[in-house]
Amino acid sequence: MNFVELRAYAIAGKVDELNLISMEGGIYLLEARMHGAAYPLSDAHGEMVHLRSVEHAREVLHNFPTLPFNLVHTSVHDEMCGLGASAGESLKVPIAFGSAWQH
């Protein structure tokens, strides 16, 4: 899903939530959740959009309607120990959609 599609779905009220997924190396990926399915945000070339921070995500989404917005930290502990990934290991924290610094 690209920015134009995401904005259209958000305006239509079809996006349940947005998740900003924190990846190793300080990279953040954005996904939209609709009807239980995840739709990662991609650019015009179909490549995943890499964001630098929560504030960068807020800047990108500044003209979107307000949506539930979560920061998701995935755990690499199980993979590091060779035990396989566990879906229950992710930490999902609601965050403000707009910047706290906006007036």
N, C-alpha and C positions, 0 to 999 in steps of 0.2 A: 504494500500500500504506500502511495506517495503522499506528499503534503496536501495536494489538491483534493485527493480522495478522502484523506483523513479529515480535513476541514469540512468537506461536504457531509460526511457521515456524522461529524460532531454537531453541525448545525441542524441536521435532521433528527438529532437525538438518538442516534443508533449506537453510539459509543458508550459502553458501560463504564469503562475506566481507562486511564492511561497509566502504564507502568514504565518507569525509567529504571532500566536494569544496569546495575553497576557491575562492570566486568573488570577482570584483572588488568592492571596497567593503566588505570585511570580513564578508561573508556566507558561511556554510557550509551546504551541503545534504548530506543523508545519503541514500545509496542502498544497498540490499541487492543482492547478486549471487547469483543462483540459476541453476544450469545454463547459465551463460554470458550470461544476460539481466540487465539492470539494472532495479531497481524502486525509484523514488524514494519517499522517505517523505513522506506527505501528512497533513494534519489531517482532522478530521471533515467539513470542507466541501470536501475535495478540493484544497485549496491546498497548495503546497509548504511544508514546515516549514523555516523559516530558523533556523539556530543561530548563536550569537555567537562560539564558540570551540571548541577541542578539549575543554576542560574542561566546557563547556556540554553537548556531545555525551555525554561520560562521565556527567554527572549524569542526563541523559535516559535513558541506557541502563543505569543502575546495577543494575536488577533483572533484566537479561538474562543468559543464559548467556554465558560468555566466547567470543568469536568472533575470527577474524582481522580486524584493524581497520587501515585504511590512510588516510593523509592524501594527497589527490590535489590537486596544483596544476596547473591548466590553463594553457597558454601562450597569451597573446594577441598574441605577437610577430608571427606570420604574418598575423593579421587586421589588425593595426596597419599592416603594410607592404603590405597589399592583395594578399597572395599566397594567401589561402585557408587554412583550418585544416588542420593536420596532426595526425593521431591520435598520431603518435610523439612529440609535443612535451610531453605530460603527464608530470609527475613524480609517482610513486607511492611513498610512504614508509610502511613498517609502523610503527605506533605502539602503545603499550601500551593494552589495552582498559580497564583500571581506572586510577584516578588513582594517581600516584606518592605522593600524600599520604595515602592510606588506611592505616589501622592495623588 
